[in-house]
């Protein structure tokens, strides 16, 4: 989600954390400062590292809902 808009970004399941950020910047611009992912329980968890991304992908079966926080 971005400015309350839902935007789809299709990426491979083995995408790296850096490559995901590049895709987010490409789509939403460099004002993005944080990305959170929606856990299966409905909570939001900050995506801060490669380890966080691997955990998120494992817990969601590879389909993430992300929320971008911008300046």
C-alpha positions as CSV (number, residue, x, y, z in Angstrom):
1,X,0.0,0.0,0.0
2,X,1.2,3.5,-0.8
3,X,-0.8,6.6,0.0
4,X,-3.8,4.3,0.7
5,X,-3.4,2.9,-2.9
6,X,-2.8,-0.7,-3.6
7,X,0.1,-1.2,-6.1
8,X,1.2,-4.7,-7.3
9,X,4.8,-5.4,-7.9
10,X,5.6,-8.9,-9.2
11,X,9.0,-10.2,-8.2
12,X,10.6,-13.7,-8.2
13,X,10.3,-15.7,-4.9
14,X,14.1,-15.7,-4.6
15,X,14.5,-11.9,-4.8
16,X,17.1,-10.4,-2.5
17,X,16.3,-7.7,0.0
18,X,18.4,-5.2,-2.0
19,X,16.6,-6.1,-5.3
20,X,13.2,-5.7,-3.6
21,X,14.1,-2.2,-2.4
22,X,15.3,-1.4,-5.9
23,X,11.9,-2.5,-7.2
24,X,10.0,-0.5,-4.6
25,X,12.1,2.7,-5.4
26,X,11.6,2.1,-9.1
27,X,7.8,2.0,-8.6
28,X,7.2,4.4,-5.8
29,X,10.2,6.7,-5.8
30,X,13.1,7.4,-3.4
31,X,10.9,9.0,-0.7
32,X,10.1,5.5,0.6
33,X,11.8,5.2,4.1
34,X,10.4,1.9,5.4
35,X,8.6,-1.2,4.2
36,X,6.4,-3.4,6.4
37,X,4.9,-6.7,5.6
38,X,1.5,-8.1,6.7
39,X,2.0,-11.3,8.8
40,X,-0.5,-14.2,8.6
41,X,-2.0,-13.0,11.9
42,X,-2.7,-9.6,10.4
43,X,0.0,-7.6,12.2
44,X,2.5,-5.4,10.4
45,X,6.2,-6.2,10.8
46,X,9.1,-4.0,9.5
47,X,11.2,-5.5,6.7
48,X,14.7,-4.5,7.6
49,X,17.0,-7.2,6.3
50,X,17.5,-10.2,4.1
51,X,16.6,-12.4,7.1
52,X,13.3,-10.5,7.6
53,X,12.5,-11.0,3.9
54,X,13.2,-14.7,4.0
55,X,11.0,-15.1,7.1
56,X,8.2,-13.1,5.5
57,X,8.3,-15.1,2.3
58,X,8.3,-18.4,4.3
59,X,5.4,-17.4,6.5
60,X,3.3,-16.1,3.6
61,X,4.0,-18.8,1.1
62,X,5.8,-16.3,-1.1
63,X,2.9,-13.7,-1.5
64,X,3.6,-10.6,0.5
65,X,1.4,-7.6,1.2
66,X,3.7,-4.7,1.8
67,X,3.1,-1.2,3.2
68,X,5.5,1.6,2.2
69,X,6.1,4.5,4.6
70,X,7.3,7.7,2.8
71,X,8.6,11.1,3.8
